[in-house]
Amino acid sequence: MTSVDGTTGPQPAIPAGATSQPAAPPGEETAPAEPAAAPGGRWLRWRKLASASGDWGHGSRRAASVIGRHWLVSALLVTGLVLRVLAQIAYRPALLYVDTLKYLYGAYPGSDPLGYRYLLKVILVAGDLGLVAAIQHLLGLAMAVVLYIVLMRRGVNRWLASLAVAPVLLDAYQLQMEQTIMPDVWFEAIIVAGLAVLLWKPATSPRAAAVAGLILGASATFRQVGELLILPAVLYLLVTGGGWRRALIRS
């Protein structure tokens, strides 16, 4: 082989893994070579994307299956949502009642519990009265869902449970209450939450009874009549709770 200077002879062998690039002149730094892509890296990325899309597809199929089984209450929920959006658009930012002044401006102090007034102060920091009405509309939808789940857990048929929550979703007075700056919807929601804890299982445990009692008692901070709700709750525990009934007889 002929060398650069024209002489012939054996050339030095290039070690394995070395490159045939010329060496940099003294005093100059060479840029580090880019690492080669790991074999199969692109395939791993495609597998991750395919797995994510598969999970999304599985979740969508599961949601479609749930909606198919509970199609009646799903249709009622969609209808209720549309009605609430229309009410929100038609009565901006919210409906006002003569007693609304008590909660917004503290008129007639001492005439009503303070729970709703303090709640309004917190919500109005983040938005206006339209936000209050929107949250109250969401509470209406949430109450219907909770009631439906509780009825299903207690063995009620799907169509009957759907009909039971239809007034909460479609009643015009319910929509008016949710759109009005008044504590009625919050009072309703607290009662529903307390009843859900009380009726979640056929046999109410002492812990569940205590939590339900606290929740029902909290309704009195929105409506003073909430103080009376403890009596029917205690009566329910004494009549239906075997453990409670035995404890009462033994005492």
Number of C-alpha atoms within 10 A of each C-alpha: 9 10 10 7 6 8 9 10 9 9 9 6 6 9 7 6 6 7 9 7 6 6 9 9 8 6 6 8 8 9 6 6 6 6 6 6 8 7 8 9 10 11 10 11 11 12 12 12 12 12 12 12 12 12 12 12 12 12 12 12 12 12 12 13 12 12 14 11 12 14 16 17 24 16 13 20 22 13 14 23 18 12 18 25 13 11 22 21 12 10 15 12 18 22 19 14 11 8 13 17 14 18 23 16 10 13 12 11 11 9 9 17 17 17 17 21 20 12 15 18 12 11 14 14 8 9 10 13 19 20 16 22 26 19 15 25 27 13 17 24 18 17 23 24 19 17 20 22 16 19 21 15 14 13 9 14 11 18 12 15 20 25 14 16 21 18 15 22 26 17 12 13 11 17 21 18 19 28 27 23 26 27 22 16 23 22 21 16 19 21 20 19 17 24 20 18 18 23 19 16 13 11 15 20 15 12 9 17 19 14 15 24 20 13 19 24 19 19 24 20 19 23 19 14 11 17 14 13 16 16 10 10 17 13 11 13 19 16 10 13 16 13 15 18 14 11 11 10 8 7 6
